[in-house]
Amino acid sequence: MSLSWAGPVFAVITVGTIALGHHLVRKLNYHFGTWPSIPLFVVGAMVFGMSLFIGDDIFSGVLGIVGLTTLVDGLEVIKQEKRIARGFAPMNPARPVARISPNGPDIDAGTAENHPNNLP
């Protein structure tokens, strides 16, 4: 009986790339804004595409996971900018982002009669 290492390798790579990507997205957006999204997306697509031409199943799977995670991180950099605008993520004072009220721009959240959950 031989052990199959594919499952544990894929699990570790998946969790590792998601965790690394989470921090990478926050740091890249904090320091550089949204411009790193295009290189991340392109690199992710290239690595994902390379995984199709690799003969070894485990290495191909690892490249596919890393490529797709990097591709998604490129999209997440743009979404992070929206989270900053809504006040859900920290803003870099040297690179200000216009804040958006979660209730919309025309609603004053301080008055009960204008609140969207106010029932007649």
MOJOSUL-V878176 format. One record per pair of residues at least 4 apart in sequence whose ideal C-beta (glycine too) atoms are under 6 Angstrom apart, sorted by the first residue. I is the first residue (numbers start at 1). GAP is how many residues later the second one is. D is the distance in whole Angstrom. If there is no record, write none. Layout:
<<I;GAP;D> <I;GAP;D>>
This chain:
<<5;4;5> <6;52;5> <9;49;6> <10;51;6> <12;4;6> <13;49;5> <13;52;5> <14;51;5> <17;4;6> <17;49;6> <17;52;4> <20;4;6> <21;48;5> <21;52;4> <24;4;6> <25;48;5> <25;51;5> <25;52;5> <25;55;6> <28;4;6> <28;8;5> <28;49;6> <29;48;5> <29;51;4> <30;62;5> <32;4;5> <34;43;6> <34;44;5> <34;47;5> <36;4;6> <36;41;6> <37;37;5> <37;40;4> <37;41;5> <39;4;6> <40;30;6> <40;33;5> <40;34;3> <41;30;6> <41;33;3> <43;27;6> <44;23;5> <44;26;3> <44;27;3> <44;30;6> <45;26;6> <47;16;6> <47;19;6> <47;20;3> <48;16;6> <48;19;3> <48;20;5> <50;13;6> <51;9;5> <51;12;4> <51;13;4> <51;16;6> <54;5;5> <54;6;4> <63;4;6> <83;5;4> <83;6;4> <84;5;5> <84;7;5> <84;13;5> <85;12;5> <85;15;5> <86;14;5> <86;16;6> <87;12;6> <91;6;5> <103;4;4> <103;6;5> <107;7;5> <108;6;5> <112;6;6>>
